[in-house]
C-alpha cells in the first residue's frame, strides 16, 4: 500500500511538472518540456526572422515568469533546465537557446538542452561546478567563438575597460562549492587569469546618452559591475519602445520578468553598483 501511495504521489508531481528527472547530464521537469514546445509553436511561423527579433518574441512570452535566484546551485552539478523560474542571466540564456533551437531543421527539446549546455559550460562539457561559465565575460567570449554573437561595445562608442577578474577566487566563502575546496578555487583562478588576457570595452555611464542610438532592439546588454574583480552584475535584452530605449529582464526588485518601466539611461544613472554597459549583438 505504501509503495502504491508513493507511486501515485510521484506521478501526480510529474504531471504537475514539479518532479525533476535526469537524462544524461541534464535535469528538468515535464513542465519545462511543455513550456519549450509552446515556444516552438509560437516561433514556428517566424523561424526565418533575424535572431534579434526571435529573442524578443521569446522574452515577451516569458514576461511575468518569477525571478528566483540560485536555481543552478544544486549538487551534484548538472545542466539544470528551468523554464518555470529564472534569474537575469538564465533568462537571457533561455531566450537565446530557444531562438537558436527554433532555427534548427528539427527543433527538439534535446537540441534545446544541447544549446543550453554549449552556452553555459566551457566547451559545452558539464564537468563539475568549475566547468560552468561563472563570469559573463567568458560566456560572451565562448558565444563569439561559436559565431552566435559579437560584442559591439567599442563600435557603439565605448571606451577601453581595465577589467580585472578575481572576485570568486578572493571570496570562496561566498560560494558553497568553493568554500573549503582549494582545488576548485585554483581552477576558478586559472579561468580568471585567462580572462585577464583579453581586451575589453564598455560604455561609461556619462557617455550613454550619446551612445544609445547605436544600441538595437535584441542586443544583449550587460550592466558592468563597479565591484573590484567582478565584470558584469546584470544582463538584459535592449528594447526600443518608440523613441525610448528600455530593456526586458528578470528583475530582482520586481521578482519577475518585465519590460523595465524606467528608460535605460535613467535607470543606469540611478542605480548603484554599475559603472556602464557592455553590448553584445546577435548574428
N, C-alpha and C positions, 0 to 999 in steps of 0.2 A: 504493500500500500504506500509506504514511504517513497519507494522508487518511482511509483506512478505519479505521486504528487510532485516530486522533483522534476520529472519529465514534463508534466503539464505546465508547471511554472516556467521552465526553461523555454518551452515552445511559445508561451504567451509573451515572454520578454523578447524573443526573437521576432515574433510578428509585430510587436510594437517598435522594433528597431533598436531596442535598448541593449540587447545581448551582443557583445562584441565577440567575433570569432576571428581566427587567423588562417591565412592562406599564404604559404611561403613565408616571406619576411614581412607581410602586411597584416595590419589589424584594422578591422572595420565592422560595421553593422549592416543589417539588411536595409535599414533606412538610408544609409549612405549610398547603397546601390540604387535605391529608388530615386533619391534626390539627383543622382548623376543622370539617370535615364530621363528624368523630367527636363533637365537642362539640355540634354542631347536632342530631345524632341523640340524644344524651344529653338535651338540653333539650326536644326536641320534645313529650313528654307534659306538660311543665310550663311551657309558654310563658306561661300566664296568671298564674303566680306573681309576687309582687312582685319588683322588681329586686334588693332586698336578699337575697332567697333565691336568685335565679338566680346572682348573682355568687359566692356561697359554694359553690354546686354546681360552678361552673366552677373556682373556686380549689382546691377539693378534688381535682378531676380532674387538676390540674397539679401536685399535690404530688410532689416528687421531681425536678421539672424542674431542670436545672443552673443555678446562678447564674453569669452571665458578664457582666462589666462592659464598657461601651464598644461594644456591638453596633451602635449607631447611628452610630458615628464612622467612616463610610465615605464617601469622596469620589468623585464629586460627591454632593451631598445628594440623597437620595431618601427616599421613605416606606418605610423598612425594616420588613417584616413578618417577625417571628421568633417562632414558637410552640415552638421547639425548645430555646431557652435564653433567659434573661431576667435583668433586674435588678429592683429594687424597684418603680420607677415603671412600667416596662414591664409588669410582672406585673399591677399594679392596672389599668392601661390595657387590657391584653389581655382580662382577665376582664370588664371593663365593656363593651368594644366587642363582645365575643361575646354578652353578655347583651342588649345593645341590638339586635343583629342578629337574635337569636332571637325578638324581639318583632315583627319585620317580617313582612309578608304573604308575602314571598318572601325567606327568609334565605340569600342567596347570598354567596359569598366576595367578590365585587365590592362588595357592600354592607358587609361587614365591613371591607374596606380603606377604604371611604369613611368609616365611623365612626371608624376609627383616625386618619385624616387630620384629621377635624374635632376630635378630642381633642388631637392632638399639635402641630398647626400653627396659627398665628394666622389666624383666619377660614377655616380649612380649606384654606389655599393653601400648597403647597410652593414656596418661593422662596428657596432658599439656607439656609445654617446659621442665620442670624439670624431666619428666619421660624418656627423651632421654638420651642416654649414651654419655655424652659430653667428658669424659676422656677416651682415648683409653684403658687405663689400665682396666677400668670397662668393656669395650667391650670385652677385652681379657678374663677376669675372667668369664663373663657370657658365652662366647663361650666354654671355658674349662669345665664349669659346665654342659653344654649341650652335651659334648662329640664330638664337631666339630673339635677341635684342641687342642694343648697343647703348652705352652711356653717352648722353649728349650734353652733359653739364657744361663742358667747355664751349660747345657750339651755341649754347643758349646764353652765353655772356658770362660764364663762370670764371672764377679765379683759382689759382693754384691752392691746393689744400695740403697742409703739412699734417697728414693723418698718422697717428701712432696707434698701435694695437697691442694692448697689454691688460685690458680690464679683467678678462676672465682669469688669466694666469696670476694676476695680482690679487684677485679676490676669490680664491677657490672655495672659501667657506660659504659663499653666496649661492653655490650650485651643489646640490646634494650628490651629483655624480662625480664631482671633483673633490669634494671635502674628504680629507684623509685618503686621497688617492693620487700620490705624487706621479705615478706613471701616466695617468690620464692628463694631469696638469702639464707634464712635459710634452705630450702630443699636441695639446692646445697651443703651447708656446711655439712649437715648430710651425703650426699653421699661422700664428700671429707674425712670426718672423718672415715667413714667405709673403704675407700681405704687405709688409713694410717695404718690399722691393718694387712695388707698383707705384705709378704716379696717379694722383687723384685731383679732381677739380670739383668745385661747388659754387653755388650762387649765394653769396653772403646776404644776410637779411637786408642790409642797406641797398643792395643792388637789385633786389627782387622786383620793385615796381617797374623798372625799365626793362626787365628781362622776361616778364610773364608772357609777353606777346609771342615769345619763342617756344612756349610750352603748349603742347597739344593735348586734346582730349584722348585719354587712353594711355598717356605716358605714366610710367611708374615714378612717383616722387618719393624720395627719401628725406626725412627731416634729420639733418645732420646733428649729432649729439655734441653738446659742449662738455660732456663728461670726459675727462682725460682717459685716453686709451680705448674709448668706445666710439664706433663710427656712426651708425645710424640708429636712432631711437624709435622711429615710427615710419611706416610706409603706407601709401595710398595710391589711388588712381586719380590723376588730374581729370577735371571735368568742367567744361565751359557751359554755363547756363546763360545764354545770350552773350552779353558783353562782360560777364563776371566769371572769373576763374575761381572755382572751388575744387572740392575733391570728394571722392567716395571712399569710405574707410570703415574699418571695425573700430568704433570709438570706445575707449576705456571709460570716458566720463559718461557717455550715454548708454553704455552697456549693450550696444547693438551696432549692426552695420547701418550707416546713414549716409545721406548726401549732406556734407557739412554745411551748416547754415551760415557760417562766417566765411567770407571770401578768403582766399589763400593768403594774400598779402597781410590782411588784417589779423588773421589767425596766427601767422608766423611771427609777426611783430609782437603779438600779445601774449604768447606762451613762452614760459621759461624752459631752459634746457636744450633749446635748439638754436644753432647759430647760422643756419642757412639750409639750402636744399641741394640735393643731387637729383638728376633727371635721367631716366632710362626710357628709351623708345623701342617699341616692338617692331619687328620686321614684318 
